[in-house]
Amino acid sequence: MKIISSVLITIIFIQLGFSQPIFETSYKNTIIQQKIKSQTNLDYNYINNKPSPKGIKTSYTKYNSNGDVVEFVTYKLKDTLTFEEYSYDNSGNKIYYIKHKGGKKNIAYQKISKYNNSGDLILENGFNGSEKFKNTYKYDANGKLSEIHYYIDNQLNEKRYFNQNDNITNVEVYNSSGIATSYITLKYNGNGNLSEEILLDANKKPMEKKLLVYNNQSKIISEVKYRLDKFYYKLTYLYNEKGGLINIDEENLNAGRFSKKNFKYDNNGKLIEMKWRRKSNEEFNQRNYTYNGKGICTEVITNYPSTKFKVLTKYEYEYY
């Protein structure tokens, strides 16, 4: 599947980098190699600094032979809290997703995706929990994204036009009446990595800007964001000699530079410890991972010191 320009991600200014947990990302190879079919999580809450003798089933994940999630269930006591299903085509593109809440009768979200012969996304339609939606994607003769149309209940809600020239992509955003509401400029470095994104309002006044710097392996090492031309935050990423992320520092309007997340790995590169916090004056939350001789994670201990909550999670598996 081709990447439809990082526009689709950066357009909404999500925080770049590691939005998906490192453990889940790296563990996919183990799932494939060990032919894991499903994983069941059981939680044992700590009482008097000891895990309770009986665990509570909290989630169930089913995988296909490619290590992709095809079913995910979370539980609240004996009742299903959420139930999610995924389907993929032969190229690994996600073509169907549905999420139920409070039982399978209640659809919270549903999306069907279609792709062209080049693997580019051309259509999404579904239900967002309250309304039906449809998104259509168009490409120019060179296969570059040129337009996106967003519909709500079959009514046009927004259009986006893309003008890609060398390492710069300009995006124009229009509402249902054809009035320009914002503009986006995306700049890329020589390796095709996004290096700058600028959001302008309808009058082309800068609203937000993000600057990104990468190392020789195209891993992000610095991310700085501005709002209304004023500094908003900076994230600095540090890696070990094997390329594993070991630390994220943050600077923002309320604090000087402080360690926000850090990670430790074993000699095989498996994550064994993760610490994280939101503010500089908070204690670190901590998660420790244990593996068996095959590299399969068997348990995780999670500790939230601010709330004095600690839990042991054990994993049970089925195999192909």
Secondary structure as the mmCIF struct_conf table of DSSP 4:
data_model
#
loop_
_struct_conf.conf_type_id
_struct_conf.id
_struct_conf.beg_label_comp_id
_struct_conf.beg_label_asym_id
_struct_conf.beg_label_seq_id
_struct_conf.end_label_comp_id
_struct_conf.end_label_asym_id
_struct_conf.end_label_seq_id
TURN_TY1_P TURN_TY1_P1 SER A 5 SER A 6
HELX_RH_AL_P HELX_RH_AL_P1 VAL A 7 THR A 10
TURN_TY1_P TURN_TY1_P2 ILE A 11 PHE A 13
HELX_LH_PP_P HELX_LH_PP_P1 ILE A 14 LEU A 16
BEND BEND1 GLY A 17 GLY A 17
BEND BEND2 GLN A 20 GLN A 20
HELX_RH_AL_P HELX_RH_AL_P2 ILE A 22 GLN A 33
TURN_TY1_P TURN_TY1_P3 GLN A 34 LYS A 35
STRN STRN1 ILE A 36 ILE A 47
TURN_TY1_P TURN_TY1_P4 ASN A 48 ASN A 49
STRN STRN2 LYS A 50 PRO A 51
BEND BEND3 PRO A 53 LYS A 54
STRN STRN3 ILE A 56 TYR A 63
TURN_TY1_P TURN_TY1_P5 SER A 65 ASN A 66
BEND BEND4 GLY A 67 GLY A 67
STRN STRN4 VAL A 69 LYS A 76
TURN_TY1_P TURN_TY1_P6 LEU A 77 LYS A 78
STRN STRN5 ASP A 79 TYR A 88
TURN_TY1_P TURN_TY1_P7 ASN A 90 SER A 91
BEND BEND5 GLY A 92 GLY A 92
STRN STRN6 LYS A 94 LYS A 101
BEND BEND6 GLY A 102 GLY A 103
TURN_TY1_P TURN_TY1_P8 LYS A 104 LYS A 105
BEND BEND7 ASN A 106 ASN A 106
STRN STRN7 ILE A 107 TYR A 115
TURN_TY1_P TURN_TY1_P9 ASN A 117 SER A 118
BEND BEND8 GLY A 119 GLY A 119
STRN STRN8 LEU A 121 PHE A 127
BEND BEND9 GLY A 129 GLU A 131
STRN STRN9 LYS A 132 TYR A 139
TURN_TY1_P TURN_TY1_P10 ALA A 141 ASN A 142
BEND BEND10 GLY A 143 GLY A 143
STRN STRN10 LEU A 145 ILE A 152
TURN_TY1_P TURN_TY1_P11 ASP A 153 ASN A 154
STRN STRN11 GLN A 155 ASN A 165
TURN_TY1_P TURN_TY1_P12 ASP A 166 ASN A 167
STRN STRN12 ILE A 168 ASN A 175
TURN_TY1_P TURN_TY1_P13 SER A 176 SER A 177
BEND BEND11 GLY A 178 GLY A 178
STRN STRN13 ALA A 180 TYR A 188
TURN_TY1_P TURN_TY1_P14 GLY A 190 ASN A 191
BEND BEND12 GLY A 192 GLY A 192
STRN STRN14 LEU A 194 ASP A 201
TURN_TY1_P TURN_TY1_P15 ALA A 202 ASN A 203
STRN STRN15 PRO A 206 TYR A 214
TURN_TY1_P TURN_TY1_P16 ASN A 216 GLN A 217
BEND BEND13 SER A 218 SER A 218
STRN STRN16 ILE A 220 ARG A 227
TURN_TY1_P TURN_TY1_P17 LEU A 228 ASP A 229
STRN STRN17 LYS A 230 TYR A 239
TURN_TY1_P TURN_TY1_P18 GLU A 241 LYS A 242
BEND BEND14 GLY A 243 GLY A 243
STRN STRN18 LEU A 245 ASN A 252
TURN_TY1_P TURN_TY1_P19 LEU A 253 ASN A 254
STRN STRN19 ALA A 255 TYR A 265
TURN_TY1_P TURN_TY1_P20 ASN A 267 ASN A 268
BEND BEND15 GLY A 269 GLY A 269
STRN STRN20 LEU A 271 TRP A 276
BEND BEND16 ARG A 278 LYS A 279
TURN_TY1_P TURN_TY1_P21 SER A 280 ASN A 281
BEND BEND17 GLU A 282 GLU A 282
HELX_LH_PP_P HELX_LH_PP_P2 GLU A 283 PHE A 284
STRN STRN21 ASN A 285 TYR A 291
TURN_TY1_P TURN_TY1_P22 GLY A 293 LYS A 294
BEND BEND18 GLY A 295 GLY A 295
STRN STRN22 CYS A 297 TYR A 304
TURN_TY1_P TURN_TY1_P23 PRO A 305 LYS A 308
STRN STRN23 PHE A 309 TYR A 319
#
